Amino acid sequence: MRAFFFFLCLSGALSLAAQTDSVEAYPNPFCDSTMIRIILHQTDTVNLTAFSMNGAVVKVIYQDTVLRPGTYLSTFDGTSLDQGIYILRFSTGTTLKIYRIVKSCSPQSIDSDPLSNSLSFFPNPVSHILNIPFEGKKRVTVMGANGQLVRSEWITENSIDLSGIEAGVYWVRVNDEQGRVLGSERVVKLE
C-alpha cells in the first residue's frame, strides 16, 4: 500500500513515451457515474483500476487487456460507492498515470452552477492542459479561490495551458465575444 501512495505523490504521471497515453474522467466531480476516456498511441497492454483512498480495489476496468491505438470510453458506475475521493491507476508498458475522481452528490457541489450539467472542462484535476468544449473565439478567465484575477485571455483553440499557474483551487469562466457566459466551473490545478 505504501507504493500506491508513493505513486499518488508523483502528481499524476510518469511517462516514458514521446507521445503519452492518457486517462481522463468527466464529469468530475460526479454523482452516479462518470465517463472514463483513455487514449492510446500504440498497441499496448492496459491496466485501469479504481481504488478507494485507503487503497482497496473498487473496480477493475481493464486488466492486462491488449488494446490497439485509439480512444476508449468506459462508464464508471459509482451508485453503490460512498461520497469521497477515488483514485484511477492507469498503466501501459510505457505509461503510468494516477488520476483522482470525486463522487459528490450534494446539491451544492453538483447543482450550484446551472451550467454544470451541460459543461465539463477536463481533465479536472488538471496538471497542464485544460480542455474547454466550446468552439470559436472565447475569453477564458481564471480566478483564485480568494477572487483574485489570475489570468484572462482570448483563445480560439479548445484548450488552455495552465502549467504556469500554482497548484490550488480556481474558478474558470468562459465568455463568448458578446460577453455571454458560456460556462464556469471550479477547477483543481495540480503541480
C-alpha positions as CSV (number, residue, x, y, z in Angstrom):
1,M,0.0,0.0,0.0
2,R,2.9,2.4,0.6
3,A,4.0,2.0,-3.0
4,F,0.5,3.0,-4.1
5,F,0.6,6.3,-2.1
6,F,4.1,6.9,-3.4
7,F,2.8,6.9,-6.9
8,L,0.0,9.2,-5.9
9,C,2.5,11.8,-4.7
10,L,4.0,12.0,-8.2
11,S,1.2,14.5,-9.0
12,G,-0.3,12.3,-11.6
13,A,2.0,11.0,-14.2
14,L,5.3,9.2,-15.0
15,S,5.8,8.8,-18.7
16,L,8.5,7.1,-20.7
17,A,7.0,7.6,-24.2
18,A,7.3,10.6,-26.6
19,Q,3.5,10.5,-27.2
20,T,2.0,9.7,-23.9
21,D,-1.2,7.7,-23.4
22,S,-3.8,9.4,-21.2
23,V,-6.7,8.9,-19.0
24,E,-9.5,11.4,-18.1
25,A,-12.9,11.3,-16.4
26,Y,-15.8,13.6,-17.0
27,P,-17.9,14.8,-15.3
28,N,-15.6,15.1,-12.3
29,P,-16.9,15.5,-9.6
30,F,-19.7,13.0,-10.4
31,C,-22.8,11.7,-8.6
32,D,-23.9,8.4,-10.1
33,S,-21.5,7.8,-12.9
34,T,-18.6,9.3,-14.8
35,M,-17.2,8.5,-18.3
36,I,-13.6,7.4,-18.3
37,R,-11.7,8.1,-21.5
38,I,-8.3,6.5,-22.3
39,I,-6.2,7.4,-25.4
40,L,-3.6,5.0,-26.6
41,H,-1.0,5.9,-29.2
42,Q,0.2,2.4,-29.9
43,T,-0.9,-1.2,-29.3
44,D,-0.2,-2.0,-25.6
45,T,-1.3,-4.0,-22.6
46,V,-3.6,-1.8,-20.5
47,N,-4.5,-1.9,-16.8
48,L,-7.0,0.5,-15.3
49,T,-8.2,0.1,-11.7
50,A,-10.2,2.3,-9.4
51,F,-9.1,2.4,-5.7
52,S,-10.6,3.9,-2.6
53,M,-8.4,6.3,-0.6
54,N,-7.4,3.5,1.8
55,G,-6.0,1.5,-1.2
56,A,-8.9,-1.0,-1.5
57,V,-9.7,-2.0,-5.1
58,V,-13.2,-0.6,-6.0
59,K,-13.3,-1.7,-9.6
60,V,-11.0,-3.3,-12.2
61,I,-11.9,-1.7,-15.6
62,Y,-9.1,-3.2,-17.7
63,Q,-6.7,-5.9,-16.5
64,D,-3.8,-7.0,-18.8
65,T,-6.0,-6.1,-21.8
66,V,-4.3,-5.6,-25.2
67,L,-5.8,-2.6,-26.9
68,R,-5.0,-1.1,-30.3
69,P,-4.3,2.7,-30.7
70,G,-7.4,4.8,-30.3
71,T,-9.8,6.3,-27.8
72,Y,-11.8,4.1,-25.4
73,L,-14.7,5.1,-23.3
74,S,-16.0,3.2,-20.2
75,T,-18.8,4.2,-17.9
76,F,-17.7,4.1,-14.2
77,D,-20.8,3.3,-12.2
78,G,-20.5,4.8,-8.7
79,T,-24.0,4.5,-7.5
80,S,-23.0,1.9,-4.8
81,L,-20.0,3.9,-3.6
82,D,-19.8,6.4,-0.7
83,Q,-19.1,10.0,-1.5
84,G,-15.4,10.8,-1.5
85,I,-12.2,10.7,-3.5
86,Y,-11.2,7.7,-5.6
87,I,-8.1,7.0,-7.5
88,L,-7.8,5.7,-11.0
89,R,-4.4,3.9,-11.7
90,F,-3.8,3.6,-15.5
91,S,-0.8,1.8,-16.8
92,T,0.6,0.5,-20.1
93,G,4.1,-0.7,-21.0
94,T,5.3,2.9,-21.3
95,T,2.9,5.0,-19.1
96,L,1.8,5.2,-15.5
97,K,-0.8,7.8,-14.6
98,I,-2.7,8.4,-11.4
99,Y,-6.0,10.3,-11.7
100,R,-8.3,11.5,-8.9
101,I,-12.1,11.3,-9.3
102,V,-14.6,12.7,-6.8
103,K,-18.0,11.3,-6.0
104,S,-20.1,14.1,-4.6
105,C,-23.9,14.2,-4.7
106,S,-24.5,17.2,-2.6
107,P,-26.7,19.8,-4.2
108,Q,-24.1,22.5,-3.6
109,S,-21.3,20.7,-5.5
110,I,-23.3,19.4,-8.4
111,D,-26.1,21.8,-8.9
112,S,-24.7,25.2,-7.7
113,D,-23.9,26.1,-11.3
114,P,-26.9,25.9,-13.6
115,L,-24.5,25.1,-16.5
116,S,-22.8,22.2,-14.7
117,N,-24.9,19.5,-16.3
118,S,-24.1,20.7,-19.8
119,L,-20.4,21.6,-19.3
120,S,-17.3,19.8,-18.4
121,F,-13.8,21.2,-18.5
122,F,-11.4,18.2,-18.5
123,P,-9.3,16.8,-17.1
124,N,-10.2,18.1,-13.7
125,P,-8.0,18.0,-11.6
126,V,-5.5,19.3,-14.3
127,S,-1.7,19.4,-14.4
128,H,-1.1,21.3,-17.7
129,I,-3.7,21.4,-20.5
130,L,-7.3,22.1,-19.6
131,N,-9.8,21.2,-22.4
132,I,-12.7,23.6,-22.9
133,P,-15.6,22.2,-25.0
134,F,-16.6,25.4,-26.8
135,E,-15.9,26.3,-30.4
136,G,-14.8,29.7,-31.7
137,K,-13.2,32.7,-30.1
138,K,-13.7,32.9,-26.3
139,R,-12.3,34.7,-23.3
140,V,-11.1,32.3,-20.5
141,T,-10.8,33.9,-17.1
142,V,-9.1,32.1,-14.2
143,M,-9.8,33.4,-10.7
144,G,-8.2,32.3,-7.5
145,A,-10.1,31.0,-4.5
146,N,-9.9,34.5,-2.9
147,G,-11.5,36.1,-6.0
148,Q,-8.2,37.5,-7.4
149,L,-7.7,37.5,-11.1
150,V,-5.0,35.0,-12.0
151,R,-5.3,35.0,-15.8
152,S,-7.6,36.2,-18.5
153,E,-7.1,35.8,-22.3
154,W,-8.8,35.3,-25.6
155,I,-8.3,31.9,-27.2
156,T,-9.6,30.2,-30.4
157,E,-8.5,26.7,-29.7
158,N,-10.3,24.3,-27.4
159,S,-7.7,24.2,-24.6
160,I,-5.6,26.4,-22.4
161,D,-2.2,25.6,-20.9
162,L,-2.3,26.1,-17.1
163,S,1.2,24.8,-16.4
164,G,2.4,28.3,-15.3
165,I,-0.3,28.5,-12.5
166,E,0.5,27.3,-9.0
167,A,-1.4,24.3,-7.6
168,G,-4.7,25.1,-6.0
169,V,-8.4,25.6,-6.5
170,Y,-9.6,28.0,-9.2
171,W,-12.8,29.2,-10.8
172,V,-12.6,29.1,-14.6
173,R,-15.2,31.1,-16.6
174,V,-15.6,31.2,-20.4
175,N,-17.3,34.0,-22.2
176,D,-18.1,34.4,-25.9
177,E,-17.3,37.5,-28.0
178,Q,-20.6,39.2,-26.9
179,G,-19.7,38.7,-23.2
180,R,-22.3,36.0,-22.6
181,V,-21.1,33.3,-20.1
182,L,-20.7,30.0,-21.9
183,G,-19.8,28.2,-18.7
184,S,-17.9,28.3,-15.4
185,E,-16.5,25.6,-13.3
186,R,-14.3,25.0,-10.2
187,V,-11.0,23.5,-11.4
188,V,-8.3,21.9,-9.2
189,K,-4.8,22.6,-10.5
190,L,-2.2,20.0,-9.6
191,E,1.6,20.7,-9.6
